[in-house]
Amino acid sequence: MSGSDSKKGDGTRVVGAGRRPEWTQGIVNAPVWRASTILYDTVADLRASAGSDTHHRLFYGRRGTPTQWSLAEALTELEPGAEATFLYPSGVAAVSAALLSVLSPGDELLLADSVYDPTRSFATGFLKRFGVITRFYDPMIGADIAELITDKTRAIFMETPGSLTFEVQDVPAIVAAAKARGVVTLLDNTWATPLLFPAIEKGIDLSILACTKYVVGHSDVMLGSVTATAEHWQQLRATSFALGQTASPDDAWLGARGLRTMALRLKQHGEAALEIARWLETRPEVARVLHPALPSCPGHDLFVRDFKGPAGLFSFVLRGGNEAGRAALIDSLELFGIGYSWGGFESLAIPVDPDRIRTVIPWQAEGPAVRLQIGLEDPADLIADLAAGLDRFRAAA
């Protein structure tokens, strides 16, 4: 993407990205190209195709069609400095492929203690059997991560804000320490997306999204992506092909459709979530609100420095109470569904227990915690619903 394009507004960028005329063929959206077999005119054509680069060229369905290429290129255009993007059937598939593209048996991975639980499980399960050693680090370590890097350290994996507890990592400091030792950096950037945190521009080598969330935006598609720098793109692509990874054209089409409104939705999610987070801080039943845009959240100064704005996911810790009280609160909510994932148009609430998955910094809290996904409903209605729920929590306690 040209420098001038990268300076355009987010709404302009998400509307125009990835819409090459040869892919849209004169219509607004790239159509759904469904394919497994690609036909060739002659044996010579078939053999010539097999022996040449298939990037953005029809070869076999698993290598993609213009439907997938359009979304992948759009995501690349949102990351200034990126080379290309590969799509996956889920966010976890994207995390797994990204890690496997840079790690080999005997390597060491440094993994933030606050990462998404399936990422943690992949590291301590599959990667361990694969011969990779994982060491967890305090997400607030910053430049001191240099002291953890050894001759075997091949990659540092970040997630900022952290899953469940929303600590903000000092990405530039960690990247600087990694580059000084030739270590690859990966970031799960699902919370912010490139619109709020341009990861490649900040020095990250591989930027990962669970596109299921804000890119799709409608809670109806599983999709993931990894956007890479030129240095790491070919190995990512080769690894993904070897693993047989591909995203369905129908899912990619839905992802592209959702992307066109992502800037608008993300702004609404973020503004509403921050309004509700500030209101929760005033409630006596709430001990802490874990939203990086609040001064009380760990790493808030880094958030102000590095992020362009808030998103719609955060947690809060109840003051005292127990599991029954937390369940009474969540079960009573009328406008919040109870379910995993987030980033859709609807609000969600789930119980979270960080203590069971932390190993470096033990999680200690004043009471049970609740994670909220703030959807596109009117914030005043969501606040009224939460107020009634907190009343029920107080009664149960």
Helices and strands as residue ranges (DSSP letters): H 3-6, H 10-16, H 21-24, H 43-50, G 61-63, H 66-77, E 84-88, H 91-102, E 108-112, H 117-122, I 123-127, H 128-129, E 133-137, G 142-147, E 153-159, H 171-180, E 184-188, H 193-196, E 206-209, E 224-228, H 230-242, H 249-259, H 262-281, E 286-290, H 300-306, E 313-318, H 323-332, E 336-337, E 347-352, G 354-356, E 369-373, H 379-396
